[in-house]
Amino acid sequence: MYRSSWSPRPLLVLGTAWSLACGPSTPEVVPVQADACILTQGSSAGDTITVALGEPVNPAHAPAPSSSAERLLFRHLYQTLIRVDCHGEAMPGLAESWAPHEDNRVWSFTLRRDAAFWDGSPVTAESIRESWLKDVPHRSAPWADGVSSSVSITGERELTVTLRRPYQEVPLVFADPTLAVARAVDASNGWALGTGTYQVAKHTENEIHVAPLGAASSDDLPVLRFLDFGDDPRDAIDLGADLLITREPIVVDYIGTIADLEALPQPWDLVYVLVVPLRMTGEVGAEQGVTLAQTLGSGSVRTESRPPEAPLWWANFDACRLMSSFSVPPDPGDIAGRIVYRRSDPDGRALAERLVALAASGGLPQISGTPERLTAAGLGDERFAQSLAEGRDLGLVLAMPIQVLDPCAMIAPMHRGMPWVATADLHRVLVPLLETRSRIIVRQGVGTMVDWDGMPFLSVTVGR
């Protein structure tokens, strides 16, 4: 089994040889290339593979995920036009080929001949357009926001997309999970028809079983069992989970005595930022040359963390050909003396409380109009989004993705979320605090890969 600490870098070349003899007859040793996208080797051809989910899944959201649990499950059920591997390279998905036209602003895609929905009907160019343009309330829309101005059908298996700007390489945003393709909901089980190797076979309150497409007998294996384990990931391990993602260090310690399980680090996937609507600085104690991130330190949260290192994708939008955007600064006379965080985010809470403690000791950057007493406040998701949009709190602790497929496609949803800031000023009001990552707990022999975002994908072999 190849053990990988995931990294979006070129393939690692390993060359190791054992020789029992010398002389000219010794064969030449060819270096072996190990693919960093493969976490564990294996056929995954057991009877059932149990995948643990840390939160419930809503079939109404398919195919566009709204949580990490849905992102993990839907990856196995719904396909995108292209895929992007952990090296950032485009690979065929529903499309087998693509080509640019008209100064790289128009791209044409040719679909695979065998691409089909679960009911056997073919995936056509028209069905892809319908899926993309369908109004999905919970879905952020890179399609409408920053990618395409139109899509046209040039044949049953041919579609052409006119983009808002030229792309020298195939636009990776077509691998975005929100652009996965599905058809109308199957009335028999409430799930949108997908195009993946697996389809939903059974869905109960806490479990979702997906079986190989067209499975007709017990020989069609394996069945994937997605289990909602609740609040404690150790419960999932006790129930025999073969794969799970966790940010809880105690889980890594817990599996230390289980011989066939191991914890592999995901890439650094989240960067926590302090959103500061009313100031334009990110330094603490500039006279000592100490940044806010360094002052906080990695011990501020339970999750594995480090000071920010990755380039910030929102720091430079020069290539995006921005249209002028109107922003309304928050009223500095009507501010709440608090740092808010999402109530469901324990790391966000830890950082907010640490920032409040720093402020009490004089270690927080001076904010114009800071009240005498600063507090930390946890809000529900809806109220947190409202607070972010209003910009009337002194600060908000927000988790941002480190890796995105297309920064330009993120501009519009970010502006909707923070209408008070111009795009060019995002790097001023988003102050990096810490980067965090999860661990993938996986059983040996369960073939597992990772995609561009570090999300595991079971490289299954169907049949015995």
Buried (B, 14 or more C-beta within 10 A) or exposed (E): EEEBEBEBEEEEEEEEEEEEEEEEEEEEEEEEEBBBBBBBBBBBBBEEBBBBBBBEBEBEBBBBBBBBBBBBBBBBBBBBBBBBBBBEEBEBBBBBEBEBEEEBBBBBBBBBEEBBBBEEEBBBBEBBBBBBEBEBEEBBBBBBBBBBEEBEBEEEBBBBBBBBBBBEEBBBBBBBBBBBBBBEBBEEEEBBBBBBBBBBBEBEEEEBBBBBBEBEEEEBBBBBBBBBBBEBBBEBBEEEBBBBBBBBEEBBEBBEEEEEBBBBBBBBBBBBBBBBBBBEEBBBBEEEEEBBBBBBEBEBBBBBBBBBEBEBBBEEBEEBEBEEEEBEEBEEEEBBBBBBBBBEBBBBBBBBBBBBBBBEEEBBBEBEEBEEEBBBBBBEEEBBBEBBBBBBBBBBBBBBEBBBBBBBBBBBBBBEBBBBBBBEBBBBBBBBBBBBBBBBBBBEBBBBBBBBBBBBBBBBBBEE
